[in-house]
Amino acid sequence: MATEDVNEALAAAEVPATETTEKQPADKLERKWSFWFDNQSKPKQGAAWGASLRKAYTFDTVQDFWGLHETIFIPSKLTPNAEIHMFKAGVEPKWEDPECANGGKWTFVVTSNRKPALDKAWLETLMALVGEQFDEADEICGVVASVRPKQDKLSLWTRTKSNEAVLMGIGKKWKEILDVTDKITFTNHDDSRRTRFTV
């Protein structure tokens, strides 16, 4: 599928729920999650930030997660300036959302072998979130994959910015999940230019 087709499909996504049969009961997840899509490559003049942000699909089973991830939610298939988000259901991937407003984000910048490394880091992070691998899972809002012309990155959003022990626990666990030695940094949403922590 061409990148443009993927972007169009995601932008207009109305993905049907996968059917479950009695032979294959759905494996329920601990919580519901939603995929979101944002294509900022062609912003409308004067449009507010987030105007192109669209919820694509909400799921709560292992089967739906795998079906969605394997078909359309792969970051390397996106054009530059597009983003895919996976957030807890009911939480919008916006700093203004009440669940995110007092938080921040850990950021991992993909520096080598960009597209395969981005896809691998994205999948590992998604599996860790839906599989409840973080001890501080209640403090995590979601994850964003950002595709840019010169640099791709993942950002893991948190509810808190002030509990250093919780934040460091999340950051260290995420580095372990990503299996990277590169530094990741934490910034507050209300002061996104200032790095607070590095692991």
WOWOMO-V468236 format. One record per backbone hydrogen bond with DSSP energy under -0.5 kcal/mol. CO is the residue of the C=O (numbers start at 0). NH is the residue of the N-H. Records with the same first field share a line. If there is no record, write none. Layout:
CO=NH ; NH
//
This chain:
1=5
2=6
3=7
4=8
5=9
6=10
7=11
9=12
23=20
25=27
26=61
31=88
32=58
33=86
34=55 ; 56
35=84
36=53
37=39 ; 82
39=42
43=46
47=50
49=52
53=36
55=14
56=34
58=32
59=28
60=64
61=65
62=66
63=67
64=68
65=69
66=70
67=70 ; 71 ; 72
71=73
73=76
74=77
78=81
80=39
81=146
82=37
83=144
84=35
85=142
86=33
87=90
89=91
91=93
93=96
96=99 ; 100
99=102
101=160
102=188
103=157
104=186
105=155
106=108 ; 184
107=109 ; 153
108=110
109=151
112=116
113=117
114=118
115=119
116=120
117=121
118=122
119=123
120=124
121=125
122=126
123=127
124=128
125=129
126=130
127=132
128=131
129=29
133=136
135=138
136=139
138=158
140=87
141=156
142=85
143=145 ; 154
144=83 ; 146
145=147 ; 152
146=80 ; 81
150=147
151=109
152=145
153=107
154=143 ; 156
155=105
156=140 ; 141
157=103
161=163
162=166
163=167
164=168
165=169
166=170
167=171
168=172
169=173
170=174
171=175
172=176
173=177
174=178 ; 179
183=198
184=106
185=195 ; 196
186=104
187=190
188=191
190=187 ; 193
192=194
193=187
196=185
//
